[in-house]
Amino acid sequence: MEASTELRALYMDPSETGVRWMLDPNSSTVLNGLAAADHRSADTPCDVDALIADVPDVLVLLRERHIGLATGTADSGGLDKWATAWTGRLEAERPATWGAALGTDLYQLRWLIGDNHLRAPGEDADLLRATDRRGCELVHGREAGPWLQEQNLDGVLCLRLRQCGGPSREAEQAMLQFQDDHARHFAHEKIIVDVRSNPGGSDEFVWKWIANHVPHPVRYVSDQAWRYDGRRLAAWNLTVEQIAIAGQDSISDLRRNNTPVPRPGAALALETDDETLAVGVSPWAGQMLVLTDRLTASAGESTAWMLREAFNAKLIGGPTGGFLTFGDITPYLLPRSGLVLGLATHRFGWRDVEMVGLRVDLTFDPRTPLPEIATSFDHLYAKACESSLG
């Protein structure tokens, strides 16, 4: 299936970039479309005929830019049937809003290809919660507050990590400061890392935070990622999206330096990584609890996994969200409806966790206030140890 002329018009000419589907930052249609999607809710009006016309192009992007589908590591056998069913529903129901138009069709696609990250702005959270087999699980809930909140409660260092960074300079600086404070943090004998309802970001900050303190070698799961011009392919479209939403001045130096530079003749490279931390210069032998729930996702989950692997940290709360097999989610804009699809450009070697999440050592109400958990640290840690042994 070939892409439409309308779809190709939103992306830079491959003769200038060497590859397809790099968003054109000089296109007002692209910038306006990405900005509109950022403000989209389930109640936002949707042109159903435009969305129907975009479905063939959705299939093109899925097959060419979802790393699992493009490399054959995800099953593409049911895609055409899925697209036909979605189109049939749109034609029969004629939904007027994005929430109704997207319905549960992307949820079904997530299960079809095994990628919980695959999302689009405008999905109806209430509808998905009612459909999701895990929707009834208790969660802490996302909340306003600093990226990192540090407290010392009853002799326990409590680190509330609400998100693992983000596109803003503020988020980047907060995580870099967290990373740099490792020696002071690991001077404590008891630590709680609270990643309840943490939606993710980048776990590289946490990997560097623990590096000097691991008591034994820690091997990260193997992974494959698309790179372009020696940098992550995802960085280009993500940067264009951020410019559309927040302007050029919002781009941090770190992000700018990590964004590829399009050039003729460039090509995609599928690179494999296998990273291991050696024993740290200051190994830590303390006790750690990691608090999780169903809304702990992506880098929030891999953070929990790292801490369990590195320090035998005990996970308490509820199983994580199950967003681990794919990453570096990249926005792709559709030409007629303005649909924006987030597609993975990075694949990890996790097994049996997607859509299911990491198990916990101790099931515990994730709504419990942090001070109450700190006060009960010794009791909870002992119970988690007993549970994990059993």
C-alpha positions as CSV (number, residue, x, y, z in Angstrom):
1,M,0.0,0.0,0.0
2,E,1.4,3.4,-1.0
3,A,1.1,6.5,1.0
4,S,-1.2,9.3,-0.3
5,T,0.1,12.6,-1.7
6,E,-1.6,14.4,1.2
7,L,0.4,12.3,3.7
8,R,3.7,12.8,2.0
9,A,3.1,16.6,1.9
10,L,3.4,16.8,5.7
11,Y,6.9,15.3,5.8
12,M,10.2,16.4,4.4
13,D,11.2,15.2,0.9
14,P,13.2,11.9,1.2
15,S,15.6,13.3,-1.4
16,E,16.7,15.8,1.3
17,T,16.6,13.4,4.3
18,G,17.3,9.9,2.9
19,V,14.3,8.5,4.8
20,R,10.6,9.0,4.9
21,W,8.3,10.4,7.6
22,M,10.4,13.2,9.1
23,L,7.9,15.9,9.9
24,D,8.4,19.2,8.0
25,P,9.1,21.9,10.6
26,N,8.6,24.6,8.0
27,S,5.0,23.5,7.2
28,S,2.3,25.6,8.9
29,T,-0.1,22.7,8.4
30,V,2.2,20.4,10.4
31,L,2.8,22.9,13.2
32,N,-0.9,23.8,13.5
33,G,-1.9,20.2,13.3
34,L,0.4,19.2,16.1
35,A,-0.6,22.1,18.3
36,A,-4.3,21.3,17.8
37,A,-3.7,17.7,18.7
38,D,-2.0,18.8,22.0
39,H,-5.3,20.5,23.1
40,R,-7.5,17.7,21.9
41,S,-9.9,16.0,24.3
42,A,-12.5,13.2,24.0
43,D,-15.2,15.9,23.5
44,T,-13.3,17.8,20.7
45,P,-15.3,17.7,17.4
46,C,-13.9,15.2,14.8
47,D,-14.5,15.1,11.0
48,V,-15.5,11.5,10.6
49,D,-15.2,11.5,6.8
50,A,-11.7,12.9,7.1
51,L,-10.7,10.2,9.6
52,I,-12.1,7.5,7.4
53,A,-10.1,8.8,4.5
54,D,-6.9,8.8,6.7
55,V,-7.2,5.1,7.7
56,P,-5.2,3.8,4.7
57,D,-2.4,6.2,5.6
58,V,-2.6,5.0,9.2
59,L,-1.8,1.5,7.9
60,V,1.2,2.8,5.9
61,L,2.7,4.6,8.9
62,L,2.1,1.5,11.2
63,R,3.8,-0.8,8.8
64,E,6.8,1.5,8.1
65,R,7.3,3.3,11.4
66,H,6.2,1.1,14.2
67,I,9.5,-0.7,14.9
68,G,7.9,-3.9,15.9
69,L,5.8,-4.1,12.7
70,A,8.5,-2.9,10.4
71,T,11.1,-5.4,11.7
72,G,8.6,-8.3,12.0
73,T,8.9,-8.6,15.8
74,A,5.2,-7.7,16.2
75,D,2.4,-9.6,14.4
76,S,1.0,-7.6,11.5
77,G,-1.4,-10.3,10.4
78,G,-4.6,-8.7,11.8
79,L,-4.0,-5.1,10.7
80,D,-6.2,-5.1,7.6
81,K,-9.0,-6.7,9.4
82,W,-8.7,-4.2,12.3
83,A,-8.7,-1.3,9.9
84,T,-11.7,-2.6,8.0
85,A,-13.7,-3.0,11.3
86,W,-12.8,0.5,12.5
87,T,-13.8,2.0,9.1
88,G,-17.0,0.1,9.2
89,R,-17.9,1.3,12.6
90,L,-17.1,4.9,11.7
91,E,-19.3,4.7,8.6
92,A,-22.2,3.1,10.5
93,E,-22.1,5.3,13.7
94,R,-20.9,8.6,12.3
95,P,-19.4,9.8,15.6
96,A,-19.0,13.5,16.0
97,T,-16.2,13.7,18.7
98,W,-12.7,12.3,18.9
99,G,-13.5,10.2,21.9
100,A,-16.4,8.4,20.1
101,A,-14.5,8.2,16.8
102,L,-11.4,6.5,18.4
103,G,-13.6,4.5,20.7
104,T,-11.9,1.3,21.8
105,D,-10.3,0.7,18.4
106,L,-6.8,1.8,19.3
107,Y,-7.1,-0.2,22.5
108,Q,-7.8,-3.2,20.4
109,L,-4.8,-2.3,18.2
110,R,-2.6,-2.2,21.3
111,W,-3.5,-5.7,22.2
112,L,-3.3,-6.9,18.6
113,I,0.4,-5.8,18.2
114,G,1.4,-6.0,21.9
115,D,2.2,-2.3,22.4
116,N,0.6,-0.5,25.2
117,H,2.3,2.8,24.3
118,L,0.4,3.1,21.0
119,R,-1.9,6.1,21.7
120,A,-3.6,9.1,20.0
121,P,-4.8,12.4,21.5
122,G,-8.5,12.4,22.0
123,E,-9.1,8.9,23.4
124,D,-11.9,8.7,26.0
125,A,-10.3,7.8,29.3
126,D,-13.6,6.8,30.9
127,L,-14.5,4.5,28.1
128,L,-11.1,2.9,28.1
129,R,-11.1,2.4,31.9
130,A,-14.5,0.6,31.5
131,T,-13.1,-1.5,28.8
132,D,-9.7,-2.2,30.3
133,R,-9.6,-5.5,32.2
134,R,-7.3,-3.8,34.7
135,G,-9.4,-0.6,34.9
136,C,-10.8,-1.5,38.4
137,E,-7.4,-1.6,40.1
138,L,-6.8,1.0,42.7
139,V,-4.3,3.7,41.8
140,H,-2.6,6.6,43.6
141,G,-3.4,9.0,40.8
142,R,-1.4,11.7,39.1
143,E,-1.0,14.9,41.0
144,A,0.4,18.4,40.7
145,G,3.8,19.1,42.2
146,P,7.5,19.2,41.5
147,W,9.1,16.5,39.3
148,L,11.0,15.3,42.4
149,Q,10.0,15.9,46.0
150,E,12.4,14.9,48.7
151,Q,11.5,14.3,52.4
152,N,13.1,12.7,55.4
153,L,10.3,11.0,57.3
154,D,11.0,9.0,60.5
155,G,14.6,8.5,59.4
156,V,13.6,7.3,55.9
157,L,14.6,9.2,52.8
158,C,11.5,9.5,50.7
159,L,11.9,10.4,47.0
160,R,8.6,11.1,45.3
161,L,9.4,10.9,41.5
162,R,6.3,12.1,39.7
163,Q,7.7,11.8,36.3
164,C,11.1,10.8,34.8
165,G,11.8,14.0,33.1
166,G,10.1,15.5,30.1
167,P,10.5,17.8,27.2
168,S,10.8,21.1,29.2
169,R,14.0,22.6,30.5
170,E,12.5,22.6,34.0
171,A,12.0,18.8,33.8
172,E,15.4,18.2,32.4
173,Q,17.1,20.3,35.1
174,A,15.1,18.6,37.9
175,M,16.2,15.1,36.7
176,L,19.9,16.2,36.3
177,Q,19.8,17.6,39.8
178,F,18.3,14.3,41.1
179,Q,21.1,12.4,39.2
180,D,23.8,14.6,40.7
181,D,22.5,14.2,44.2
182,H,23.2,10.4,44.2
183,A,25.9,10.5,46.9
184,R,23.8,12.4,49.4
185,H,20.8,10.1,48.7
186,F,22.7,6.9,49.1
187,A,24.1,8.0,52.4
188,H,20.8,7.0,53.9
189,E,20.2,3.4,55.0
190,K,16.5,3.3,54.2
191,I,15.1,4.8,51.0
192,I,11.6,4.9,49.6
193,V,11.3,5.7,45.8
194,D,7.7,6.6,45.1
195,V,6.9,6.1,41.4
196,R,3.1,5.6,41.9
197,S,1.3,6.9,38.8
198,N,4.6,8.0,37.2
199,P,3.8,8.1,33.4
200,G,7.5,7.8,32.4
201,G,10.0,9.9,30.5
202,S,13.6,8.7,30.4
203,D,15.2,6.2,32.8
204,E,18.7,7.3,31.8
205,F,18.7,9.7,34.7
206,V,18.0,6.9,37.1
207,W,20.5,4.6,35.5
208,K,23.2,7.2,36.1
209,W,21.8,7.9,39.6
210,I,22.5,4.3,40.7
211,A,25.8,3.8,38.8
212,N,28.2,4.5,41.6
213,H,26.3,2.5,44.2
214,V,25.3,-0.9,42.7
215,P,26.8,-3.7,44.8
216,H,27.0,-6.1,41.8
217,P,26.9,-5.8,38.0
218,V,23.5,-4.9,36.6
219,R,22.7,-5.7,33.0
220,Y,19.9,-3.8,31.3
221,V,17.6,-5.7,29.0
222,S,18.9,-5.9,25.4
223,D,17.2,-3.5,23.0
224,Q,17.1,-2.4,19.3
225,A,16.5,1.2,18.3
226,W,16.4,3.2,15.0
227,R,19.0,5.8,14.7
228,Y,19.5,8.5,12.1
229,D,22.6,10.6,11.7
230,G,23.9,8.8,14.8
231,R,21.1,10.0,17.0
232,R,17.7,8.7,17.9
233,L,15.2,8.8,15.1
234,A,12.5,9.8,17.5
235,A,14.2,13.0,18.5
236,W,13.4,14.7,15.2
237,N,9.6,14.4,15.2
238,L,9.5,15.0,19.0
239,T,11.4,18.2,18.5
240,V,9.1,19.4,15.8
241,E,6.2,18.6,18.0
242,Q,7.6,20.6,20.9
243,I,8.3,23.6,18.7
244,A,4.7,23.5,17.5
245,I,3.4,23.3,21.1
246,A,5.8,25.5,23.0
247,G,8.1,27.3,20.6
248,Q,11.7,27.2,19.6
249,D,12.9,28.6,23.0
250,S,11.5,25.6,24.8
251,I,14.1,23.3,23.3
252,S,16.8,22.5,25.9
253,D,20.5,22.3,24.9
254,L,20.5,18.6,25.7
255,R,17.5,17.9,23.4
256,R,18.9,20.1,20.6
257,N,22.3,18.4,20.8
258,N,20.6,15.0,20.6
259,T,18.3,15.8,17.6
260,P,19.5,14.5,14.2
261,V,20.3,16.8,11.3
262,P,18.5,15.7,8.1
263,R,20.8,15.3,5.1
264,P,20.6,13.7,1.7
265,G,21.8,10.1,1.5
266,A,21.3,9.5,5.2
267,A,19.8,6.1,6.2
268,L,18.2,4.5,9.2
269,A,20.4,2.2,11.3
270,L,18.9,-0.5,13.5
271,E,21.3,-0.6,16.4
272,T,21.4,-3.1,19.2
273,D,22.5,-2.1,22.7
274,D,23.5,-4.3,25.7
275,E,24.5,-2.1,28.6
276,T,25.9,-3.3,31.9
277,L,26.8,-1.3,35.1
278,A,29.9,-2.5,36.8
279,V,30.1,-2.7,40.6
280,G,29.9,0.9,41.8
281,V,32.7,2.8,43.6
282,S,30.5,3.2,46.6
283,P,28.2,0.1,46.8
284,W,25.0,0.6,48.8
285,A,23.8,-2.1,51.2
286,G,20.7,-0.4,52.6
287,Q,17.0,-1.3,52.3
288,M,14.7,0.2,49.7
289,L,11.0,0.2,49.0
290,V,9.6,1.2,45.6
291,L,5.9,2.2,45.4
292,T,4.0,1.3,42.2
293,D,0.5,1.1,40.8
294,R,-1.2,0.5,37.5
295,L,-0.5,4.0,36.3
296,T,3.3,3.5,36.9
297,A,4.3,3.3,33.2
298,S,7.2,3.1,30.8
299,A,10.3,4.7,32.4
300,G,8.5,4.7,35.7
301,E,8.3,0.9,35.4
302,S,11.9,0.4,34.2
303,T,13.0,2.5,37.2
304,A,11.3,0.1,39.5
305,W,12.9,-2.8,37.7
306,M,16.4,-1.2,37.9
307,L,16.1,-0.7,41.6
308,R,14.9,-4.2,42.2
309,E,17.8,-5.6,40.1
310,A,20.4,-3.3,41.6
311,F,19.5,-3.3,45.3
312,N,16.9,-6.0,45.7
313,A,14.4,-3.3,46.4
314,K,11.0,-4.5,47.3
315,L,8.1,-3.3,45.1
316,I,4.9,-2.7,47.0
317,G,1.5,-1.4,45.9
318,G,0.0,-2.7,42.6
319,P,1.4,-4.2,39.5
320,T,2.8,-1.6,37.0
321,G,1.0,-0.6,33.8
322,G,2.9,-2.8,31.3
323,F,4.5,-0.3,28.9
324,L,7.9,-1.9,28.6
325,T,8.4,-3.6,25.3
326,F,8.5,-0.5,23.2
327,G,9.8,3.0,23.7
328,D,10.9,6.3,22.1
329,I,7.3,7.0,21.1
330,T,7.3,9.3,18.1
331,P,4.4,11.5,16.8
332,Y,3.2,11.1,13.2
333,L,0.5,13.4,11.8
334,L,-2.3,12.4,9.5
335,P,-3.3,14.9,6.7
336,R,-7.1,15.1,6.6
337,S,-8.3,14.5,10.1
338,G,-5.3,15.8,12.1
339,L,-5.0,12.4,13.9
340,V,-1.6,12.1,15.6
341,L,-0.3,8.6,16.2
342,G,2.5,7.8,18.7
343,L,4.6,5.0,17.2
344,A,7.5,3.2,18.8
345,T,11.0,3.5,17.4
346,H,12.7,1.5,20.1
347,R,12.2,-2.1,21.1
348,F,13.3,-3.8,24.4
349,G,13.7,-7.5,25.2
350,W,11.2,-7.7,28.0
351,R,9.1,-10.8,28.2
352,D,5.6,-11.3,29.6
353,V,5.2,-7.8,30.9
354,E,3.5,-5.8,28.2
355,M,-0.1,-4.9,29.1
356,V,0.4,-6.9,32.4
357,G,3.2,-5.0,34.2
358,L,5.8,-5.9,36.8
359,R,4.6,-8.0,39.7
360,V,4.9,-6.5,43.2
361,D,6.5,-8.2,46.2
362,L,3.6,-7.0,48.4
363,T,0.2,-6.0,47.4
364,F,-0.7,-2.8,49.2
365,D,-3.2,0.0,48.8
366,P,-1.4,2.5,46.5
367,R,-3.6,5.4,47.9
368,T,-1.8,5.1,51.3
369,P,-0.1,8.4,52.2
370,L,3.6,8.4,52.0
371,P,4.2,9.5,55.6
372,E,2.2,6.4,56.7
373,I,4.3,4.1,54.6
374,A,7.5,5.7,55.9
375,T,6.4,5.1,59.5
376,S,5.7,1.5,58.7
377,F,8.9,1.0,56.7
378,D,10.4,-1.9,58.7
379,H,7.1,-3.8,58.9
380,L,6.4,-3.4,55.2
381,Y,9.9,-4.3,54.2
382,A,9.8,-7.5,56.3
383,K,6.4,-8.5,54.9
384,A,7.6,-7.9,51.3
385,C,10.7,-10.0,52.0
386,E,8.5,-12.8,53.3
387,S,6.1,-12.6,50.4
388,S,8.8,-12.6,47.8
389,L,10.4,-15.7,49.4
390,G,7.0,-17.4,49.3
